[in-house]
């Protein structure tokens, strides 16, 4: 019997590369290909690399030729990165997903589509459920561009699934990931010598351990689960508790100044800016229910919310993204940044 044929879109991303490495070890997969605008940095000898921009119509000619039965979309951007500034995030996330779905319609061998999405679709507000279940999406205002983009691209995937009921379409709604090997605005924020917080707020958070993010994505390629699935650790943890575990002092500042100050301060310290969705997350927090992940997708997270932070703290002890500053010095720089 012929084995599976898997294509990973966005294979140069951290998540796409690790998924390709894991699937390359799977003897049931006969063919593995990756699509991106640049090749992955990892050595993936068994994988065929196809250079293509997800936003272009060329994808509709290339994808059918792979005869893929499973397509995994790892190309959604959560924040700007080298070569992809903030202004292109909408094009990559929304227009790119539309182009991918058009290419999927022209791939007659397709059986399964997995999209690595975001829990930002639930928004971030003050009065919210303790844990969002999958049917609670779009019940709250989506106030940031990223939240609206995630909602829009999910709507396109849902419409595609309705038009093609024979296909198994699954969207993973991932909480923000944490791990010592990651280099994201959130990680750089927690690595500051003193961490700015929003005065009077102590949000309840769920940070997904990178190992569990990889494990859930791999599990989704094997389990025929339809619809959205929350990917998050069990439980939640407050920001103040997080800072105690990573041994960083808090630097409370008034909420209206938090976003602008952190963006300017981050640039000075090499931490990079923290964007709208992150600012709201660090004010209101967000928790999601992971029962579908555990019972239907069949993946049990190795780390709960506190365990993910403890593992990050133990493996990244002593790491800094900028000069070692006394909190008073940092407060002085923060004051200068607001002028």
Secondary structure as UniProt FT lines:
FT   STRAND          4..9
FT   TURN            10..12
FT   HELIX           14..23
FT   TURN            24..25
FT   TURN            27..28
FT   STRAND          29..36
FT   TURN            45..46
FT   STRAND          48..51
FT   TURN            54..55
FT   TURN            57..58
FT   HELIX           59..65
FT   TURN            66..67
FT   STRAND          70..73
FT   TURN            82..83
FT   HELIX           86..88
FT   HELIX           89..90
FT   HELIX           91..95
FT   HELIX           96..105
FT   TURN            108..109
FT   STRAND          112..118
FT   HELIX           119..122
FT   HELIX           134..136
FT   TURN            137..138
FT   HELIX           145..163
FT   TURN            165..166
FT   STRAND          168..174
FT   STRAND          177..178
FT   TURN            180..181
FT   HELIX           185..190
FT   STRAND          194..198
FT   TURN            199..200
FT   STRAND          204..205
FT   STRAND          208..209
FT   HELIX           210..220
FT   TURN            221..222
FT   STRAND          227..231
FT   STRAND          237..238
FT   HELIX           239..245
FT   TURN            246..247
FT   STRAND          249..253
FT   HELIX           255..269
FT   HELIX           276..284
FT   HELIX           291..295
FT   HELIX           305..315
FT   TURN            317..318
FT   HELIX           327..337
//
